Structures are given as C-alpha cells and as structure tokens.
Amino acid sequence: MLLLRFVLVLLLIGSGVCFAAYAFTSNPRYLRWGWMVLRVALAAALGFFGILFLERVL
C-alpha cells in the first residue's frame, strides 16, 4: 500500500510538472502528456480506493 501511495504521488507531481511546462512553453505536447499522466493517476487512485473499500467490506 505504501508503494502504491508513493506511485500515486509521483504521478500527480509528474502531471503538475507537465502542466507547468505547458504553461511556460505553450508546447501542446506537454499538455497531452499531462492529461495522459493525470488519467493514469486517477485510474490508479480508483483502484487504490477500491482495494481499501474491499478490505473494509470483506
């Protein structure tokens, strides 16, 4: 669980860095990467909270 939390934080930081790079350079490549990383982070977060929910239920 600790590893998954660490990965989630790194994904969110990476997404923020991509959005900041887009803000400074106006290069649309960074915006695409930022959205892609954010989608992966949200999917991982849903999986993480799903596991926590299943642990509580079972």
Contacts in CASP RR format, 6 or more apart in sequence:
PFRMAT RR
TARGET T0000
AUTHOR 0000-0000-0000
METHOD contacts of the structure
MODEL  1
MLLLRFVLVLLLIGSGVCFAAYAFTSNPRYLRWGWMVLRVALAAALGFFG
ILFLERVL
1 48 0 8 1.000
1 51 0 8 1.000
4 44 0 8 1.000
4 48 0 8 1.000
5 48 0 8 1.000
7 44 0 8 1.000
8 41 0 8 1.000
8 44 0 8 1.000
8 45 0 8 1.000
8 48 0 8 1.000
11 37 0 8 1.000
11 38 0 8 1.000
11 40 0 8 1.000
11 41 0 8 1.000
11 44 0 8 1.000
12 38 0 8 1.000
12 41 0 8 1.000
14 34 0 8 1.000
14 37 0 8 1.000
15 34 0 8 1.000
15 37 0 8 1.000
15 38 0 8 1.000
15 41 0 8 1.000
16 34 0 8 1.000
18 30 0 8 1.000
18 31 0 8 1.000
18 33 0 8 1.000
18 34 0 8 1.000
18 37 0 8 1.000
19 30 0 8 1.000
19 31 0 8 1.000
19 34 0 8 1.000
21 27 0 8 1.000
21 30 0 8 1.000
22 28 0 8 1.000
22 30 0 8 1.000
22 31 0 8 1.000
22 34 0 8 1.000
END
